[in-house]
Amino acid sequence: MPAPWRARADGIDLFVRLTPKASKDAVDGVGTAADGRTYLKARVRAVPEKGAANAALERLVAKTLGVPAGNVSVVAGGTARLKTLHAVGDTERLAEAVMKATGG
């Protein structure tokens, strides 16, 4: 199965399927889209209004990866359920953090 992220020179791009208005903030493993792409499954308590769910997702992913919240940002899919987040940092360490978080 392909990884739910792509290496970049300054970090990684992480593919995420977000579920807002959940009972808790959590990363729930890896899923596969109909087109075969893999993504990280995440849920946040925030509602999808005025960027609140995206901000909560950025904080959750930053905590999961062990980087400052300012190092993670939504770069594509701001209003869609499937999003691309960019995390700045050491590519290898960030990839290891993703694998640890997903049980891989």
N, C-alpha and C positions, 0 to 999 in steps of 0.2 A: 504494500500500500504506500503511495507517495506521502511525503510529509505535508502537514498543513501549513508549511511556511516555505519561504524562498530566501536564500542568502542574498544580502546586499553588501556593498563595500563598508557601510557604516552600521550594520546591524542586520535585522531580518524583517521581511514582510510576512505578517501572520494573517491567515484567512480564517475568519470567525463567522459563525452563525449565531446571532444574538436573539435571545428571548427576553424581552422586557417584562416588567410587572410580575416577576417571579417571587417566590416566597423567600428566597435568599440569593445572595451573590455567590456564584460558583462557576468553576470550569468543570464540565461534565464529560470530558473525553473527546474523542474524534468521531466525526461522522463523514459520510460520503454523499455527495450530491448526485443527482441523476446523470450528470455528464461525466461522472467519475472523479471529479476534483474532491480532495479531502479538505476538511475544515475543522477547526476547534469549536466545540459546542460550549457556549457560555450563556449564563442567565444573570440578570441583575434585577434588583427590586425597583429601580427607577422606572418612571413612565417615559414613553418615547415622545416627549414634548420639549421643545426649546433646547434640544441637545443633551438633556439630562441623562438619558440612557447611554448615549455615546460617551459622555464624561465618566459615568460609572463604569463602563466597560474599559475605558483607558486606565482607570485606577485599578480595576481588578486584574487586568493583564500585567500592569506594571508590578503589582504585588506578587503575582504568580511568577514573573520572570526575575524578580529581585532587583528591579531597577527603579530609579526615581519616576514619579508619575509624569513628569515633564518629558521623559524619554519615550513615551508611547503616544501615538496620535492616530486617529482615523484618517486614512488618506484616500479611501474610495468606499462608496456605498453608504454615505452618511445617512441617507433616509431609507436604505434597504435593509433587509434582514441579514443578507450576506455582506460582510464588510472586509476590507483590507486595512490592517493596522500596521504601522511601521514602528519598530522598536529599535532605538539607537543603543549600541553597545557592542561588546565583543560577540561576533557572530557565533563562534563555537559555544561560548558559555550560554548565550540565549537559546540556541538550539537544544542544548542539554537540559535547560530549564523547561522547555516545551515538552521534551520527551519525558522528563520526570513528572510533570503535571498531568500528562495524559496516560501515564502508566506504561510508557514505551521503553 
